[in-house]
Amino acid sequence: MKLMFSERLKDLRTERGLNQSALAEALGTTQRKVSYWETGQVEPDLAALWKIAEYFGVSADFLLGLKDF
């Protein structure tokens, strides 16, 4: 799960032209946590996963690599 999530999060963020700090602010978290998610060092908790999915308009299944859309 870690690799698929981290890759998809980084892809979504860069496609929107956001840096890690801007995404962190939008999600109510820290830039360090976004960095950890993107490098696979830490997995998001359920609440964070939900916020990320809502923010980008994708499903949690997509973020976790269970679906390709």
ABEGO torsion letter per residue (X at the ends): XAAAAAAAAAAAAAAAGBBAAAAAAAAGBBAAAAAAAAAGABBBBAAAAAAAAAAAGBBAAAAAGABAX
